């Protein structure tokens, strides 16, 4: 990175890695981060509220898991079809419009006595709007932060996501108990409004640049949209490293089952609503600590070799649920699982950096589609298993199958990495600015943290 860039963004010296403080010194990024923090806090409170509401109304682990799966499955459609909006329209405007639309939909969900089917439809609509927002945010980030500062910024976003999940889930149980479901959803709607204001007033506008460096236009014909989807699929599919790392990211489908089963698991243990929040917070707590440790203590050139082992490690602790341990032990196992999930963040950052700006939103959307679809299916299947057996049995089986899947994905990643002969590192294996033609690197991790 040149001295001019360090001066313009308040970055670190060349002889030390960028820190979280370096990224927060960049005012537009700081505002983007603030909006994200508020929105995630509200989202997690709302997830606790919906989980408790559905389980209280139905007493069904399968239906509770189905409702939770609805926060993932819409991306199967929204990822390919809507993420490209971040490449066709101004990215700041895309984020503001989707935030405002989600605020309105969640406010409708907060109406007391809303029928469960209507809640589900609104939840699907809210989740579909998340796809263009996340794609726009991930695409604009490399233009706010450069070089190693970009990697640190992506890590901060991931750490913030996990930490805000912990806080939101931990406070969500008592808050829902104290206020009720409707006010908790109202809090979520308000955070979307605040996020829209912060992003709208605090970020510069940005359009995707075409191959010639000229910003793209907003042409929205069906043929153009299909062409963009096809191009995004080619970008992702032609690189063995991207394919392998997306497979590693999808291992989270076996880990996320613990979130969909939190309410029935707490009921199985004879615990109350507060325990639901603690169970939901356990995995994000581990992930938040793991992300900091991985990005600050592990050298960039070592991180690629850890992705496979960490993916396996994220599933192994779940097998311990087969012994039906008490609540504190379950929380501890899920925290350890979250620690290993930290590999998602450097992989995610490298994926975004590897894709040319003109296709970054669409390619990211397709990667998120694979991730979220597998997560939704995982939650749904685990709910059916929990209904037929027990929540601990379903979690343990998910962990066992996840170990096998993680081993296969890890081997594929090792072959792809060795075959490419590239040092992918934590930032794409290069000190070039993200998005430059020479920047190699992989994949998508946790989408909301991207």
Secondary structure, 3 states (H helix, E strand, C coil): CCHHHHHHHCCCCCCCCCCHHHHHCCHHHHHHHHHHHHHHHHHHHHHHHHHHHHHHHHCCHHHHHHHHHHHHHCHHHHHHHHCCHHHHCCHHHHHHHHHHHHHHHHHHHCCCCCCHHHHHHHHHHHHHHHHHHHHHHHHHHHHHCCHHHHHHHHHHHHHHHHHHHHHHHHHHHHHHHHHCHHHHHHHHHHHHHHHHHHHHHHCCCCCCECCCCCECCCCCCHHHHHHHHHHHHHHHHCCHHHHHHHHHHCCHHHHCHHHHCHHHHHHHCCCCHHHHHHHHHHHHHHHHHHHHHHHHHCCHHHHHHHHHHHHHHHHHHHHHHHHCCCHHHHHHHHHHHHHHCCHHHHHHHHHHHHCCHHHHHHHHHHHHHHHHHHHHHHHHHHHHHHHHCCHHHHHHHHHHHHHHHHHHHHHHHHHHHHHHCCCCCCCCCCCCCCCCCCCCCCCCCCHHHC
